[in-house]
Amino acid sequence: MPLSNIKKIAVLRANRLGDFIFSLPALQALKKTYPEAELVLLGTPWHHEFLKNRPSPIDRVIVIPPIEGIYSLENNSTLNSQSLDDFFSQMRQENFDIAIQLHGGGRYSNPFINSLGAKTTLGSKTPDAEGLDIEVPYIYWQSEILRYLEVVSLIDAKTDQISPNVFVTDQDIEESLSLVPKSNKPIVIIHPGASDERRQWPIDKFALVGNELGKKGYDIFITGTKDEQHITSKVTKFMSEAATSLAGQLSLGGLIGLISRSSLVISNDSGPLHLAVAIGKPTVGIYWCGNFITGAPTTTAIHRSAISWRLECPDCGINFQAPRCKHNSSWVDEASSQEVLEHSLELLNLN
């Protein structure tokens, strides 16, 4: 049975785009089960900006301060202990009925949750983490989406929506059109970057796939952040067919708008890939086998995955189960360009 008299629920999920998207079905389950409760996301500035004019299960975003193990600014600045004390004092005044951490195994996030003063705390826990009122063991090799659905199910929060869903706004579309006007040619997006260099598929393989789709009449756009311009420019240089780099030119909303207008997104395991899945567009994702376990789409009707089964560092041979080595060479280079192309053509024929 759901808990009774629940008026306010706090959820900690203060990390990257893909991580947030994985939590959306669990957030939807909470809103469906506790529709009268205010659902508050404890997140970062980008969550606040992203959600302020976008329909979602979240009623309000509270931006948390930088704190070790949970959220840090790019310049690694931190708040002093007095500032953190002030924050937690304010949070206790919120009088949360439930505080939930959907933020890992709990070494850092469980003490954070316990400092909010909620009546009931909930989340996952590794053996070395601080305990919560209601908890489930944190096992790394599990789908992230199912992990968070399992957590909220402990308070009977349920949903039939196991795939994430992101709402596309008119503003998203308008921004994308200002940069990429309407055309008779269908759009294919290639996203060659990833936050972890080891998850980046080789540039020449992206270029090969882009060339083949360009020959078939698709308008190829290479997306990325401003810091990924060196990657997107390499893809366009390797391609003989026309392609346009949009690195650093689209806000997150503009990227959503462009994805919503596309016929296919081809991407490394990254936030834009998971965003495309949540928007409901066909995708071909390139995954390292371990990340496929934790981050693959929950459905396959319009989603395909090319998997690299590499288990050792290509530079030093260290096994993936050992402590991370210093090398950043690709662990996904064994995924076949022919497989990615075949998946792409198959999905484009469905349109």
C-alpha positions as CSV (number, residue, x, y, z in Angstrom):
1,M,0.0,0.0,0.0
2,P,1.2,3.6,-0.7
3,L,2.2,5.6,2.3
4,S,-0.6,7.8,3.6
5,N,-0.8,11.6,4.1
6,I,2.1,12.4,1.8
7,K,2.3,16.0,0.9
8,K,5.9,16.6,-0.2
9,I,8.5,14.3,-1.7
10,A,12.2,15.2,-2.3
11,V,14.3,13.3,-4.9
12,L,18.0,13.6,-5.2
13,R,19.3,13.3,-8.7
14,A,22.0,15.9,-9.3
15,N,24.1,14.7,-12.3
16,R,24.2,14.6,-16.1
17,L,21.6,14.5,-18.7
18,G,21.5,10.8,-19.4
19,D,21.5,10.0,-15.7
20,F,18.4,12.3,-15.2
21,I,16.6,10.6,-18.2
22,F,17.1,7.2,-16.6
23,S,15.2,8.4,-13.5
24,L,12.2,9.7,-15.4
25,P,10.1,6.5,-15.2
26,A,10.6,6.4,-11.5
27,L,9.7,10.0,-11.1
28,Q,6.6,9.4,-13.2
29,A,5.7,6.5,-10.9
30,L,6.0,8.7,-7.9
31,K,3.7,11.4,-9.4
32,K,1.2,8.8,-10.5
33,T,1.0,7.1,-7.1
34,Y,1.2,10.3,-5.1
35,P,-0.6,12.8,-7.4
36,E,-1.4,15.2,-4.5
37,A,2.1,15.4,-3.3
38,E,4.6,18.1,-4.4
39,L,7.5,16.3,-6.1
40,V,10.7,18.3,-5.6
41,L,13.9,17.5,-7.5
42,L,17.1,18.3,-5.7
43,G,19.3,19.0,-8.7
44,T,21.7,21.4,-10.4
45,P,21.3,24.6,-12.4
46,W,20.9,22.8,-15.7
47,H,17.9,20.8,-14.2
48,H,16.3,24.1,-13.2
49,E,16.7,25.6,-16.6
50,F,15.7,22.5,-18.4
51,L,12.5,21.9,-16.5
52,K,11.2,25.5,-15.7
53,N,8.9,25.6,-18.8
54,R,8.7,21.9,-19.7
55,P,5.9,19.6,-18.6
56,S,7.3,16.8,-16.5
57,P,6.5,14.9,-13.3
58,I,8.6,17.4,-11.3
59,D,6.7,20.3,-9.6
60,R,9.8,22.2,-8.4
61,V,13.6,22.1,-8.7
62,I,15.8,23.1,-5.7
63,V,19.4,23.7,-6.8
64,I,21.7,22.1,-4.3
65,P,25.1,23.5,-3.3
66,P,28.3,21.9,-4.5
67,I,29.1,19.0,-2.2
68,E,31.7,16.2,-2.4
69,G,30.6,13.1,-4.2
70,I,27.3,14.5,-5.3
71,Y,27.7,17.7,-7.3
72,S,30.7,19.9,-8.1
73,L,31.1,23.0,-10.3
74,E,33.4,22.9,-13.3
75,N,35.9,25.1,-11.5
76,N,35.8,22.7,-8.5
77,S,34.6,25.4,-6.2
78,T,32.9,24.3,-3.0
79,L,30.8,25.9,-0.3
80,N,32.1,26.2,3.2
81,S,30.6,24.1,6.0
82,Q,28.5,27.1,7.3
83,S,26.9,27.4,3.8
84,L,26.0,23.7,3.8
85,D,24.6,24.0,7.3
86,D,22.4,26.8,6.1
87,F,21.2,24.7,3.1
88,F,20.3,21.7,5.3
89,S,18.6,24.0,7.8
90,Q,16.4,25.4,4.9
91,M,15.7,21.9,3.7
92,R,14.5,20.8,7.2
93,Q,12.1,23.7,7.1
94,E,10.6,22.2,3.9
95,N,9.2,19.3,6.0
96,F,9.6,16.6,3.4
97,D,7.5,13.6,4.1
98,I,9.7,11.4,2.0
99,A,13.3,12.0,0.8
100,I,14.6,9.6,-1.9
101,Q,18.1,9.2,-3.3
102,L,18.3,8.1,-6.9
103,H,21.9,8.9,-6.9
104,G,24.1,5.8,-6.7
105,G,25.1,3.5,-3.9
106,G,24.8,6.0,-1.1
107,R,28.3,6.6,0.2
108,Y,27.8,10.3,-0.3
109,S,24.1,10.6,-1.2
110,N,22.7,8.7,1.9
111,P,24.2,11.1,4.4
112,F,22.9,14.0,2.3
113,I,19.4,12.4,2.3
114,N,19.6,11.8,6.1
115,S,20.4,15.5,6.6
116,L,17.2,16.8,5.1
117,G,15.1,15.9,8.1
118,A,12.4,14.0,6.1
119,K,10.0,11.7,8.0
120,T,11.0,8.8,5.8
121,T,14.2,8.2,3.8
122,L,14.5,5.8,0.9
123,G,17.1,4.7,-1.6
124,S,19.8,2.1,-2.5
125,K,22.8,1.2,-0.4
126,T,26.2,-0.4,-0.8
127,P,27.6,-2.3,2.2
128,D,29.8,0.7,3.2
129,A,27.0,3.3,2.9
130,E,25.0,4.9,5.7
131,G,21.6,3.3,6.2
132,L,18.2,4.7,5.3
133,D,14.7,3.9,6.6
134,I,13.8,1.9,3.5
135,E,16.6,0.6,1.3
136,V,17.5,-1.8,-1.4
137,P,21.0,-3.2,-2.1
138,Y,22.9,-1.4,-4.7
139,I,24.1,-3.8,-7.4
140,Y,26.0,-2.1,-10.2
141,W,25.1,-4.5,-13.0
142,Q,21.5,-3.5,-13.4
143,S,19.5,-1.4,-15.8
144,E,19.5,2.1,-14.4
145,I,15.9,2.6,-15.3
146,L,14.8,-0.6,-13.5
147,R,17.1,0.3,-10.6
148,Y,15.2,3.5,-9.8
149,L,11.8,1.9,-10.5
150,E,12.7,-0.8,-7.9
151,V,13.7,1.9,-5.4
152,V,10.3,3.7,-5.6
153,S,8.4,0.5,-5.7
154,L,9.4,0.1,-2.0
155,I,6.8,2.7,-1.3
156,D,4.4,1.2,-3.8
157,A,5.0,3.8,-6.5
158,K,4.2,2.1,-9.8
159,T,3.8,3.0,-13.5
160,D,3.2,1.2,-16.8
161,Q,5.7,3.7,-18.4
162,I,9.1,2.0,-18.3
163,S,10.6,4.1,-21.1
164,P,11.6,7.7,-20.3
165,N,9.6,10.5,-21.9
166,V,10.7,14.1,-22.6
167,F,8.2,16.6,-23.7
168,V,9.2,18.7,-26.8
169,T,8.1,22.4,-26.6
170,D,7.3,24.9,-29.3
171,Q,10.4,26.9,-28.2
172,D,12.6,23.8,-28.8
173,I,11.3,23.6,-32.3
174,E,11.7,27.3,-33.0
175,E,15.3,27.3,-31.8
176,S,16.2,24.4,-34.0
177,L,14.5,26.0,-37.0
178,S,16.5,29.2,-36.5
179,L,19.7,27.2,-37.1
180,V,18.5,24.4,-39.3
181,P,15.6,25.6,-41.5
182,K,13.0,23.3,-43.0
183,S,14.2,21.3,-46.0
184,N,13.0,18.6,-48.3
185,K,15.9,16.4,-47.2
186,P,15.3,14.2,-44.1
187,I,17.7,14.7,-41.2
188,V,20.1,12.2,-39.6
189,I,22.0,13.3,-36.5
190,I,25.4,11.9,-35.6
191,H,26.7,12.5,-32.1
192,P,30.4,11.4,-31.9
193,G,31.2,12.7,-28.4
194,A,30.8,11.2,-24.9
195,S,31.8,12.4,-21.5
196,D,34.1,9.4,-21.1
197,E,36.6,9.2,-24.0
198,R,36.6,5.4,-23.7
199,R,33.0,5.5,-24.9
200,Q,33.8,7.3,-28.1
201,W,33.6,5.3,-31.3
202,P,36.4,6.0,-33.9
203,I,35.9,9.1,-36.0
204,D,36.5,7.3,-39.3
205,K,33.6,4.8,-38.5
206,F,31.2,7.7,-37.9
207,A,32.3,9.3,-41.2
208,L,31.9,6.0,-43.1
209,V,28.3,5.7,-41.9
210,G,27.6,9.4,-42.5
211,N,28.9,9.1,-46.1
212,E,26.6,6.2,-46.9
213,L,23.6,7.9,-45.5
214,G,24.5,11.2,-47.2
215,K,24.6,9.3,-50.6
216,K,21.1,8.2,-50.0
217,G,19.8,11.7,-49.7
218,Y,19.9,12.4,-45.9
219,D,21.0,15.7,-44.5
220,I,23.7,14.9,-42.0
221,F,24.2,17.0,-38.9
222,I,27.0,16.4,-36.4
223,T,26.1,17.5,-32.9
224,G,28.2,18.2,-29.8
225,T,29.1,20.6,-27.1
226,K,31.4,23.6,-27.6
227,D,34.2,21.5,-26.0
228,E,33.6,18.8,-28.6
229,Q,34.1,21.0,-31.7
230,H,37.4,19.2,-32.3
231,I,35.6,15.9,-32.6
232,T,32.7,17.1,-34.8
233,S,35.1,18.9,-37.1
234,K,37.1,15.7,-37.6
235,V,34.0,13.8,-38.6
236,T,33.1,16.4,-41.3
237,K,36.7,16.4,-42.5
238,F,36.7,12.6,-42.8
239,M,33.5,12.7,-44.8
240,S,33.3,13.1,-48.6
241,E,29.6,13.8,-48.5
242,A,28.3,17.1,-47.1
243,A,27.8,17.3,-43.4
244,T,27.2,20.2,-41.0
245,S,28.8,20.5,-37.6
246,L,26.6,22.1,-35.0
247,A,28.9,21.8,-32.0
248,G,28.3,24.5,-29.4
249,Q,25.5,26.1,-31.5
250,L,22.4,24.6,-29.9
251,S,21.1,24.9,-26.4
252,L,19.7,21.7,-24.8
253,G,16.2,22.8,-25.9
254,G,17.4,23.5,-29.4
255,L,19.0,20.0,-29.5
256,I,15.7,18.5,-28.4
257,G,13.9,20.4,-31.2
258,L,16.4,19.2,-33.8
259,I,16.2,15.6,-32.6
260,S,12.4,15.7,-32.8
261,R,12.6,16.7,-36.4
262,S,15.2,14.0,-37.3
263,S,14.6,10.6,-38.9
264,L,17.5,8.9,-36.9
265,V,20.1,9.6,-34.3
266,I,23.4,7.7,-34.3
267,S,25.4,8.2,-31.2
268,N,27.8,7.0,-28.6
269,D,26.4,6.1,-25.2
270,S,25.7,9.7,-24.2
271,G,23.1,12.1,-23.0
272,P,21.9,13.0,-26.5
273,L,21.4,9.3,-27.3
274,H,19.2,8.8,-24.2
275,L,17.5,12.1,-25.0
276,A,16.5,10.8,-28.5
277,V,15.1,7.6,-26.9
278,A,13.1,9.7,-24.5
279,I,11.7,11.9,-27.4
280,G,10.7,8.7,-29.2
281,K,13.0,9.0,-32.2
282,P,14.8,6.0,-33.8
283,T,18.3,5.5,-32.5
284,V,21.4,3.5,-33.2
285,G,23.6,3.5,-30.1
286,I,27.2,2.4,-29.8
287,Y,27.8,0.8,-26.4
288,W,30.6,-0.8,-24.4
289,C,29.1,-4.1,-23.2
290,G,29.0,-3.1,-19.5
291,N,27.3,0.2,-20.3
292,F,24.8,-1.7,-22.4
293,I,23.7,-3.6,-19.3
294,T,23.1,-0.4,-17.4
295,G,22.0,2.0,-20.0
296,A,20.4,0.3,-23.0
297,P,16.9,1.3,-24.1
298,T,14.1,-0.8,-22.6
299,T,12.5,-1.4,-26.0
300,T,13.7,-2.3,-29.5
301,A,11.0,-1.4,-31.9
302,I,12.8,1.7,-33.1
303,H,16.1,1.3,-31.2
304,R,19.2,-0.7,-32.1
305,S,22.5,-1.2,-30.3
306,A,26.0,-2.0,-31.6
307,I,28.0,-3.5,-28.8
308,S,31.8,-3.6,-28.3
309,W,32.8,-6.7,-26.2
310,R,36.2,-5.4,-25.4
311,L,37.1,-6.4,-21.8
312,E,40.7,-5.1,-21.6
313,C,42.3,-1.7,-22.0
314,P,43.7,-1.6,-25.6
315,D,46.8,0.2,-24.4
316,C,47.9,-1.8,-21.3
317,G,45.7,-4.8,-21.3
318,I,44.3,-4.2,-17.8
319,N,40.9,-6.0,-17.2
320,F,37.8,-3.9,-16.8
321,Q,37.3,-5.2,-13.3
322,A,40.7,-3.8,-12.1
323,P,41.1,-0.2,-10.9
324,R,40.9,2.2,-13.8
325,C,44.2,2.7,-15.6
326,K,45.4,6.1,-17.0
327,H,44.6,5.4,-20.6
328,N,41.6,6.9,-22.5
329,S,41.6,4.9,-25.7
330,S,38.3,3.7,-27.1
331,W,36.7,0.6,-25.5
332,V,34.0,0.6,-28.2
333,D,36.1,0.5,-31.3
334,E,35.2,-3.2,-31.8
335,A,31.6,-2.3,-32.7
336,S,31.4,-2.8,-36.5
337,S,30.7,0.2,-38.8
338,Q,28.8,-2.3,-41.1
339,E,26.5,-3.2,-38.2
340,V,25.8,0.4,-37.4
341,L,25.1,1.1,-41.1
342,E,22.8,-1.9,-41.4
343,H,20.9,-0.9,-38.2
344,S,20.6,2.6,-39.6
345,L,19.2,1.5,-43.0
346,E,16.8,-0.9,-41.3
347,L,15.3,1.9,-39.1
348,L,15.2,4.5,-41.9
349,N,13.2,2.1,-44.0
350,L,10.6,2.0,-41.1
351,N,9.9,5.8,-41.5
